[in-house]
Amino acid sequence: MEEYIDQLKKVLVEYTPKILMAVAMLIIGLIVIKIIVKTTRKILKKRGVDVTLQQFLGNLISWVLKILLFITVIAKLGVETASFAAILAAAGLAVGLALQGSLANFAGGVLIMIFKPMKVGDLIQAQGETGVVKEIEIFTTKLTGLSNREIIIPNGSLSNGNIINFTTEGTRRVDLVFGVSYDADIKQTKDVLMSVLAAHPKVLKDPAPGVTVLELADSSVNFAVRPWCNTEDYWTVYFDVTENTKIALDKAGIEIPYPHQVEIRK
């Protein structure tokens, strides 16, 4: 029994200073890492870096430094770090292979945050979906759909696909088509359509709206109506012009053709 107690005392005498040193190193290291991460985020904020990228880089730096600190503390306790590092590398490779899709999304998120093809609040069309960018996360991007749906798109496919940003330019053209009867006077019809555009308060004067004959269809003369508006007024202009055009054409006595059915009785 005394032999075990002596051996325990010997171990304590030998390892206590190492343990205390390792604990002190761990505490001091965590404090230093916290300061480094905080300072990095302040620098990024002063340089106008995107908030999402600030958080991402801060977390990345924090985890890398913590892993290095952990390895250093293990080495201070006398553990062989070479084999430990090899095991860590093998585990990292296995996890990487298992999470290829997630890593692709991670890389896509980094590319989106660096090149900024969009930002929070932009109206975009991507991967067959249209919506306002709600949040750009590391692995996914969240959109609010036009019918108030939450749309989540993986950053990997988002960064590798086409992105149409409707907000960047600040204005949008509303593309509308109206068909009238072949009996209608073309000049009168154009005047009526232009009067509808000129009367709407949200239709921009510059760029100027346009009304042109688009095609001579089977049963109608189709006019392309192209008003311009601010991006946020797009749907207001779209629906108002559609409604007001019908009212104005009816008032002017210009017929809008529609399919007829003929019943033949024997």
C-alpha positions in Angstrom: 0.0 0.0 0.0 2.8 2.4 0.9 4.4 1.5 -2.4 1.3 2.7 -4.3 1.1 5.9 -2.2 4.8 6.7 -2.8 4.3 6.1 -6.5 1.2 8.4 -6.5 3.2 11.1 -4.7 5.9 10.7 -7.3 3.5 11.1 -10.2 1.8 14.1 -8.5 5.2 15.8 -7.9 6.2 15.1 -11.5 3.0 16.0 -13.3 1.4 18.7 -11.1 3.6 21.5 -12.4 2.9 20.4 -16.0 -0.8 20.3 -15.3 -0.9 23.7 -13.7 1.2 25.1 -16.5 -1.1 23.5 -19.1 -4.2 24.9 -17.3 -2.7 28.4 -17.1 -1.7 28.1 -20.8 -5.3 27.1 -21.7 -6.9 30.0 -19.8 -4.5 32.6 -21.1 -4.7 31.2 -24.6 -8.5 31.4 -24.6 -8.4 35.0 -23.4 -5.9 35.9 -26.1 -8.0 34.1 -28.8 -11.0 36.1 -27.6 -9.1 39.3 -27.9 -7.8 38.4 -31.4 -11.2 37.5 -32.7 -12.8 40.6 -31.3 -10.0 42.8 -32.8 -10.4 41.1 -36.2 -14.1 41.7 -36.2 -13.6 45.4 -35.4 -11.1 45.8 -38.2 -13.4 44.0 -40.7 -16.3 46.2 -39.5 -14.3 49.4 -40.0 -13.4 48.3 -43.6 -17.1 47.8 -44.4 -16.9 44.0 -44.7 -20.3 42.3 -44.9 -21.7 41.3 -41.5 -22.1 37.7 -42.5 -18.5 37.5 -43.6 -17.4 39.2 -40.4 -19.1 36.4 -38.3 -17.8 33.7 -40.6 -14.2 34.8 -40.5 -14.4 35.4 -36.7 -15.7 31.9 -36.1 -13.1 30.4 -38.5 -10.2 32.2 -36.8 -11.5 31.2 -33.4 -11.7 27.5 -34.2 -8.3 27.3 -35.9 -6.6 29.0 -32.9 -8.5 26.8 -30.4 -7.3 23.7 -32.2 -3.7 24.9 -32.2 -4.0 25.8 -28.6 -5.4 22.4 -27.7 -2.5 20.7 -29.5 0.0 22.9 -27.6 -1.6 22.1 -24.3 -1.5 18.4 -25.0 2.2 18.7 -25.9 2.8 20.5 -22.7 1.4 17.6 -20.7 4.0 15.3 -22.4 1.6 13.6 -24.9 3.2 12.8 -28.2 1.6 15.2 -30.7 3.0 13.6 -33.9 0.7 10.6 -33.7 -2.2 12.8 -32.4 -1.8 15.1 -35.4 -1.8 12.1 -37.8 -5.0 10.8 -36.2 -6.6 14.3 -36.4 -5.6 14.6 -40.1 -7.1 11.2 -40.9 -10.3 12.0 -39.1 -10.4 15.4 -41.0 -10.0 13.6 -44.3 -12.8 11.1 -43.5 -15.1 13.8 -42.4 -14.3 15.8 -45.5 -15.2 12.9 -47.8 -18.4 12.3 -45.9 -19.4 16.0 -46.1 -18.5 16.9 -49.6 -21.8 18.5 -50.3 -21.5 20.6 -47.1 -18.0 21.6 -48.0 -19.2 22.7 -51.4 -21.9 24.8 -49.8 -19.3 26.2 -47.3 -17.1 27.2 -50.3 -20.1 28.6 -52.1 -21.0 30.7 -49.1 -17.5 32.1 -48.9 -17.6 33.0 -52.6 -21.0 34.7 -52.2 -19.8 36.8 -49.3 -16.5 37.8 -51.0 -17.9 38.7 -54.5 -21.3 39.9 -53.3 -23.6 39.2 -56.2 -26.4 40.0 -53.8 -27.0 41.4 -50.4 -29.7 41.1 -47.8 -32.9 42.9 -49.0 -32.2 42.3 -52.8 -34.9 40.7 -55.0 -33.2 37.9 -56.9 -34.1 35.0 -59.1 -31.9 31.9 -58.8 -32.3 28.1 -59.0 -35.9 28.5 -60.3 -36.9 30.6 -57.3 -37.7 34.3 -56.9 -37.6 36.1 -53.6 -36.0 38.7 -51.4 -32.7 37.8 -49.7 -33.5 37.4 -46.0 -30.2 35.9 -44.7 -26.9 34.7 -46.2 -25.5 32.0 -44.0 -22.4 29.9 -44.3 -24.1 26.9 -45.9 -27.4 28.2 -47.2 -29.1 31.4 -48.3 -32.7 32.2 -47.2 -35.1 34.0 -49.4 -38.6 35.3 -48.6 -40.8 34.3 -51.6 -43.3 36.5 -53.2 -46.1 34.7 -51.4 -44.2 35.0 -48.1 -42.7 31.6 -48.3 -39.3 30.9 -46.8 -37.0 29.5 -49.5 -33.7 27.9 -48.5 -31.1 27.4 -51.3 -27.7 25.6 -50.8 -24.8 28.0 -51.4 -23.0 25.5 -53.5 -25.6 25.4 -56.2 -26.4 29.1 -55.8 -22.8 30.2 -56.4 -22.5 27.9 -59.4 -25.7 28.9 -61.1 -27.2 32.0 -62.7 -28.3 34.8 -60.3 -30.6 37.5 -61.6 -30.6 40.5 -59.3 -33.5 42.8 -59.8 -32.5 45.3 -57.2 -29.0 46.3 -58.2 -29.9 48.8 -60.9 -32.6 50.5 -58.8 -35.2 50.5 -61.6 -37.2 47.8 -63.5 -39.1 47.7 -66.7 -42.6 46.2 -66.5 -43.2 44.1 -69.6 -47.0 43.9 -70.5 -48.8 42.8 -73.7 -52.3 43.9 -74.6 -54.3 42.7 -77.6 -57.0 44.7 -79.4 -59.3 44.0 -82.3 -58.1 44.4 -85.9 -60.9 47.0 -86.3 -59.2 49.3 -83.8 -57.2 52.3 -84.9 -53.5 51.8 -84.1 -52.7 55.4 -83.4 -55.8 55.8 -81.2 -54.9 52.6 -79.3 -51.3 53.8 -78.7 -52.5 57.1 -77.5 -54.9 55.5 -75.0 -52.2 53.1 -73.7 -49.7 56.0 -73.4 -52.2 58.1 -71.5 -52.6 55.2 -69.0 -48.9 55.2 -68.4 -48.6 59.0 -68.2 -51.3 59.1 -65.6 -49.7 56.7 -63.2 -47.7 58.4 -60.5 -45.2 55.6 -60.1 -44.3 55.2 -63.8 -41.0 57.0 -64.4 -40.6 59.7 -67.0 -36.9 58.7 -67.5 -36.4 56.1 -68.9 -39.5 57.0 -70.9 -42.3 54.4 -71.2 -42.9 52.8 -74.6 -45.9 51.5 -76.5 -45.2 49.6 -79.8 -47.0 47.1 -82.0 -45.6 43.7 -81.0 -47.2 41.3 -83.4 -50.2 40.7 -85.7 -51.6 37.7 -84.0 -54.4 35.3 -85.3 -57.3 37.3 -83.8 -55.7 40.5 -82.3 -53.1 43.2 -82.8 -50.8 42.9 -79.8 -49.2 45.9 -78.3 -46.0 45.8 -76.1 -46.5 48.2 -73.2 -43.2 48.9 -71.4 -43.4 51.3 -68.4 -40.3 51.8 -66.1 -40.5 52.1 -62.3 -38.5 51.9 -59.1 -37.8 48.3 -58.1 -40.0 48.4 -55.0 -43.0 49.7 -57.1 -42.9 46.9 -59.7 -46.0 44.9 -58.7 -48.0 48.1 -58.0 -47.3 49.3 -61.5 -47.9 45.9 -63.0 -51.4 45.4 -61.5 -52.5 49.1 -61.7 -51.5 49.4 -65.4 -53.3 46.2 -66.3 -56.5 47.3 -64.6 -56.4 50.9 -65.8 -55.7 49.7 -69.4 -58.9 47.6 -69.5 -60.9 50.6 -68.1 -59.4 53.0 -70.6 -59.8 50.7 -73.6 -63.5 50.1 -72.7 -64.0 53.8 -72.3 -62.5 54.5 -75.8 -64.7 51.8 -77.3 -61.6 49.7 -78.3 -62.5 46.0 -78.2 -60.2 43.4 -76.6 -60.8 40.1 -78.5 -61.6 36.9 -76.6 -62.4 33.4 -77.8 -65.9 32.7 -79.1 -67.7 29.4 -79.4 -70.1 28.8 -82.2 -72.8 26.2 -81.6 -74.1 24.4 -84.7 -77.4 22.6 -84.5 -78.7 20.1 -87.1 
